[in-house]
């Protein structure tokens, strides 16, 4: 498979990425880490498209949370208007009417599949209403840290049709956009998704607990949020032309200082 092809071994070695043997692979990782960190910064400071509506504190929290769920579930597309399909399908949370997703195309990391209908949406709504509201379901206990809240919500969102990528992106965006105190303290690796497979190859091990530890060490050394590894690992696993910008398009540009810092950490 083209996206799993390895570069030639040129003697590159790094304790942070023990599975890599080529400086070209390490350079790609550095670029993707810097770009993913830049995306999280953009979500915090200048959210694009529908993300701006999610971030608007003047709007109803339940409606903002529902819109964030729809964005994560359907996924922005790599188009001039990444959010067009989501905007066309969305319905308000109030009233309970679910979107009609017939013919709606999902983005590269979206979870929706043709033929599923609204089953995942209905499961999410039921999950939230059992807790009283989306906000109550996501907040959990007041004493929880942001990392524990993220981990618990991730577990609870294991709904039919809700993939690992969509769950992680939902919680990551809700935290970055300021709706809830949520921060990734783990990558939720495991299974056969692209993020897990890339992590195994880069970090040189398959055991989940050790993968998580090595991922945290990589993020710490590069001084990027652990959550930034999610999109970075996904994009690293793709062909260069398959980069997913998560709704930012051409405006996604790596910060030069972040990129220099990551390159230094990786010994480039």
N, C-alpha and C positions, 0 to 999 in steps of 0.2 A: 504494500500500500504506500502511495506516494507520501502521505503525511507522516508515516512512521519511518521513512528512510533515514538512515544515519549518515552524518557527515564523516569524512575520513578522520581517523585517529591522528592528531597532530601533536600528541603529547600533553594536551591540556589535562590538568587535574585540579580539583578543588574539594576540600572537605565539606563544603556546603552543598555541592552537587556531585556526589561521588559516582553517579551513574553516567556522567558526561565524559567523553573522551576527545571532544573536538571543540576548539575555541569558537567555531562558528555557531555551534549549538548553544554554547554559553552566552555568546553575544545576543542571539535571538532571545534567550531567557531574560537577559538584562533589559533589552528593549521592551519586552512584554510586561515585565514587572514595573518599569517606569511608566508605561502607558496606562496600566491598570490603576496604579496609584494616582495618576493624573485624572482618571475618570472618577474615582471616589472624591477627589478634591473638587471636581466640577459639580458633582451631585450636591456637595455641601455648600458650595459658594455660588454657583450659577447653573442650576439645573435646567436642562433643555426640554423643550416640548412639553408633553404631559407631566413630566417630572416636576415642572415648575408649579403645576396645579397641586400635585401631591404635597409639595413643600410649603404651600401657602397656609400659614397658621390662621388666617381669617376664615378659612373654609371649614366645614364640618369634618371632624376627625374620622368618623365612620366612612364618609364618602371618600376621603383622601386615602384611607386604608384600603378600601375596596378597589379604587383605581390603581393603587400600587400592586394589588394582587392581580388584577387583569393585565397590567403591564408585564409582570413576571411570568404569568401563566401563558400569555400569548407571545410575548417577546417582541421587542422592537426589531424592525427589519433593516437591512442595509440598503436603504432607499433614500431619495431626496427628502421624503417625509417618513421617518422611521416609525411614527406612531399612527399613521393614517388608518391602518386596519383596526387598531385598537380603538381609536376615536370613533370609527364608524360602527363598531359593535357594542360599545359600552352602554350600560344602563345604570341608573342610580341604585344605590344600596337601599334607600328608602322605597318601600313599596314591594320589594322582594322579586321583581321581575328579572329573570336571568337573561343574559344576552343570547341572541340567536347566532351561533357560531358556524352555521352552515356556509361553507365556501370561504370562511375566513382563514387566510394563510398565516401561520405562526412564524416567528423569527427563528434564527439559527439555534437559539437556546430556549425557545418556548417549549412548553410541555404539551400543548394541545395537539391532538392527532385527529384527522378527518374520521368521521364516523363515531366519535366519542360523544358527540352532542354536548349536553350541559351537565353530565354526571359529575364531573369534578367540581364544577361551580356549585352544584347543589350540595355536594359533600362539604365543601368549604363553608357554605352558608350555615349548614346544620351544625358544623363544628363551632362556629363563632356563636351561634344563638344558644347553644348548650351552656356556654360560659356567660351569657348575658349580652355580649357584644364582641365585636372584633377586638376592641381595645382591651377588654378584660381577658380575652383568650390569649393575647400576646403579652400582656404585662406580667401575668403570673403573680408571684408573691412580691410585695414591696421590698422585702429584704434581699432579693436576688441581685447579684452583680449583673452588669450588662452582658458579660460573657455567659453566665449561667442562663440568663433569660433567652439569649440567642439559642443556646444548645437545647433547652427545654422546648422552645417554640419549634425548633427544627424537628425534633422528635414528634411532636404533636401534629405537625403538618404533613405527616406521612399518609396522605389521603390518596384514594384511588386516582391514578393519572397524574399525580403531582410528583414530578421527578426531583432528584437530588438537586440538579442545577436550578430549577425554578424555585424550590424552597430556599436555597441558599441566597439566590438573587433577591427574592422578596425581602428576607430579613436584613440582608446587607443594605438594600436601598432604603428600607424603612429607618434604619439607624442613621445612614448617611444624610438622609433628607430631614432628619430631626423629629420624626414622629414619636419614636420610642427609644428608650435607652437599650439599644441592642448593639453588640459588638462581637464579631467573630473571635472566639478563642480556640476554635478548631476548624478544620476544613471539611469535616464529615466525609472523609475518604472511605472508599470501599465500593465493591461492585465493578462494573465494566464501563462506567462513564469516562468521557475523555479526560476529565480533570484527574481522576484517580489513576488512569493509565499513564498520563504524563508525569504525575508525581512519582510513580513507581520507577519510571525510566530515569528521571532526573536524579531522584534521591537514592536510587540504587538499592531498594529493598521493597518487599511486598507486604510485610507485616504491618497492619493498620496502625497500631500504637506507635511503632517506631517511625512510620511515615509521618504521623502527626507531629512527633517530636522534631524530626528533621525539617519539616515544613516551618514550624515555629522558629527554629534556629536560623533558617534561611531568611525569614521575614525580619527577625531581630537584627541580624548582621547587615541586612540591606537597608534597615530603618524604614521599612514600609509596613502598612497595616497588614496583619495576617490575611484579612479578607481580600486584599489585592491579589493574593496568589491564585484565587479562584479563576478570575478571568485570564490572568497571565498564563496559567497552566493550560487552560482551554485553548487559548490562541496559539500557544507554543506547539500544541498538538496538531494544528491545522497547517495547510499549505499557506505560504506568505500571502497569497491573494484572498485567503479565507478569513482574514482577521475580522473579528466582531467587535464593534465599538460601543455596543450597549446604548445606542440612541444618540451618540455624539457625532458620528460621521467624521467628516474632515476636520472638525474642530478639536478632535482628540489629538493632542500633541504632548509628548513627554517633556517634563521639566528637565532642563539640562543638568541642574545640580543633582536631582534625584538619579538621573541616568548615570552621571559620573560616580556617584556614591555606590550604586549597585555594581557598576563595573569594577570598582576598586574592591568591593567585598568579594566578588567572584574571581578576583585575580586576573582581570583582563587588562 
